Amino acid sequence: MSVAFTKEESSETAAETLLPDRPVSGLPNLVTLRGLKLLQTELDAARAAYEAANSIEDVNERRRQQAVPLRDARYFAERVRSAEMQPDPETCDAVAFGSTVSYSRDGNPAQTYRIVGEDEADPKAGAISFASPVARALMGKAVGDVVEVNDQELEILKIA
């Protein structure tokens, strides 16, 4: 019987459907409340995409369309499971996880970022990961403190 008449998966299709897991850092999975909600939203979206792909009749195409949502669902399920919800900082005396900090870099205009978990980080939206070099240098420091990051001085102007 010709391969054209079988529903068996080709080796090419198999390679397309066995995606490697998304990398996860070895750091604790610290999250803000917003970050936890975002993880759950991503998990729900991945599950919905996987379920939508179930309606595809062609088995090879169905497996191709399920590959990314299945990988993402595994990732987000693990990130939700391992999430360590952190409360908002109680004071603005020092930079902490969840703080919004404004600083100037070598006298340039101020930059403002909120320190959040790895999955929530989005520098363009004003959120940096607690694991980033800038956040690590700022943690525990107060307004007026100067830290050095990559041969540049950062002066903390405001903590909220």
C-alpha angles and dihedrals in degrees: 000000000000118000088233089073098049131086092217117130118247120228088249092056091046091056090050092053100046101073120176117249118266111261118259122198121234091238123107112274097243114179140178119226088259090049092052091050090050091051091051091048090052091048091051091049093050091049091049092050090049091051091047090054089055090075093063109109100205105082095211094049091045090054091047091051093046096050100082097039090048092051091046092048090054091049097047094042089056092045092051091046094049097040116131105203111217121202120233112269112274094216139024093222094107137014111266140161106298094024122132107221131188119202140164121230114218091332096307122133116297122274121204126204137164115226109232143153124296097259093047095049115118113156093192088058093046100260126117130184119256085232094060118108092243094051092045090052093048098046113111094010126122136220109292095026117129121212131181122233122173092344092308127111119231119195117199109231103172140002121201 
